[in-house]
Amino acid sequence: MNLIKILGSPILRWKMRYLKRFRRALAETQDLQMQLLRQKLLAVSGSSFARDHGLHASMDLMDFQKAIPIAGYDRIRPYVDRVMQGDHEALFAAGTRIIMYAVSSGTTGPAKHIPVTAAQVGDYRRSWTVWATGVAESYPDVAFNKVVSLASGWRAGTAPDGVPLGSISGKLATVMHSTLRLTNVLSPRLAEFENTRSRYYLYLRLAMTYDNVMMLTTANPSTLIQFSRWGDLWKEDLVRDIFDGGLSRCDDLPPVLRSMVRSRVSVRNPKRARHLEKLAAANDGLWPKDYWPKLQVLGVWTGGTTTPYLNLLPKHFGDLPLRDHGLSASEGRVTIPLTDNSASGVLDVTSNFYEFIPVAEKNSEHPTVLLAHELDPGQDYFVILTTSGGLLRYDLHDVVRCEGFAGCAPLLRFLNKGAQFSSVTGEKISAFQVAEAFRKAIAHLNLAVGDFTLQPVWGDPPFYRLVIEEGSLQERAVGEKLAVMMDQFLREGNLEYHEKRKSERLGHIVTEVVPTGTFMILRDNRVRDDGVSLEQYKHPLLINDMDFRFAG
């Protein structure tokens, strides 16, 4: 029995008991949710935010809902700005420890900085433990062999109060138990450096030395596809480096990162290198399904618009089961899938307090607001979060479908980010960001352009097309320049979009010129089909449906 199994077996047995407790808790959803609401109110007790909104820990649900209207990030932005300057009691109870600020793209303004408290790290860690233990329950060998986890860094910068800025997924990778970290091929510290091709080469260089990798996990399947393609593209260099104990193609790696991995990459492994060389020759390329023959499962998001990527996974990784990560955001985790090949997950009723609004009532003046146990199977809802991180009645803008119940907790499937969002590879573009990028682009180019629409297009890689009517452009070259500037300003205004473009998971924007009158046909069709008046009609600046076709 290897050291990992000796150290890890007792921990895994303890985790299994934890998973059983979570499952039992699902029967107590209603009571647990009320307890969590009180905890979240205590987390902001005595803060400026609590005083400004008349909040106190003993208030009941009805008073809470009256005191705090549902809203997005803009409501707490002024308080977060004060927190980041060192005034932590602007939003939190005295003594609250801020671990980091999770940076996420703002939908109607600058980037969002989501405070992550010590209590919230505990919530995240607990929910990921349930998820990981569910995987180990289905695949016991995964717990004692190698896992490749691709995550972003959690210390990409520093706020004025000295607290790190970065990705919550990167932080969570650092708080797993030390014995469990032994199975992870890639140290979470590697993700703290700039996301370049060199970093991915280093990942492949480290990971391809092992033949007992049993699981790969990352947020988006597009990352897995790109990871696999780069492995094949760089196969000659990788094989040579593994043979010689070298590290090429990494000239821009900072010295501290080279120092961290020197002892691992300097080990010569001629036997593994020759085996990889033979695999490449026999299989017309070097693919994970061949050099990691013991792969058992992929942990990756399968909801929303990921279907085209999911269809490509077998070519690269073999016909493997997929364990969805569940709906998880910088603001908080929502669902925990416990079965394979399904985007549905049980609501994490032990971490956050949740409310739901039926999609049809989202824009109503007084929409119906439901609790977790009140949802109806087959119906779609917007998710409203109250967390340990100072978010109260926070509109996540995510649409989910209730697909049944586990105990009294709903099983939810993520559908999309709402009509005003598009996310193919995790870029989460909003219509507001599109409008701002277009406004800046035409101002920069000194153009007068009429209506337009941005739409995702599946490709290799996928990209967005800028649809403009022929009569709006003096010449086609103007449209190409406009697409370049739109791309630039979207990268400046959306961190996720910038990262996906930088890592080549998204291509550049392409202009498509359609006949004059196309948008009028679109308007007439939508007025007819949606039953709205001409006065109510709003031209869509962003269409998130890849299959939508403009009539012309």
Summary of the structure (lengths in Angstrom):
residues: 552
radius of gyration: 24.5
end to end distance: 67.7
largest distance: 72.8
contacts: 1836
relative contact order: 0.10
helix: 45%
strand: 18%
